[in-house]
């Protein structure tokens, strides 16, 4: 099948025009995803932790994590205010997947503002539990107690 050059140009032009809509869809839903290097730079500059979310398509647990936990308004608000977030398609980023030893998906990693690994969590995590983990990381409790101790309370 051959395409007329004008038809091909029109299709490409429309695709380019639709990209900002795709990017702004996440902003309307709340999450602000950044590139890996950009996020590390911003985290260092602002002094905030980094949230890395490794996923792939198709992956039912990844989809569930994105559509439930990472769409929860409280989780999104906390991430936007206190973290820099990066979404990484694991098969498309084999170097990063190897760097963090990603063995299953989804996988969430938390880094200090200087890029040091603080914690990781495999699999789907319910919004309420994920929010507790975010507070544990952001408030620096990981420096003095385990996540289990933190979740048990005083």
Secondary structure, 3 states (H helix, E strand, C coil): CCCCHHHHHHHHHHHHHHHHHHHHHHHHHCCCECCHHHHHHHHHHHCCEEEEEEECCCCHHHHHHHHCHHHCHHHHHHHHHHEEEEEEEHHHCHHHHHHCCCCCCCEEEEECCCCCEEEEEECCCCHHHHHHHHHHHHCCHHHCCCHHHHHHCC
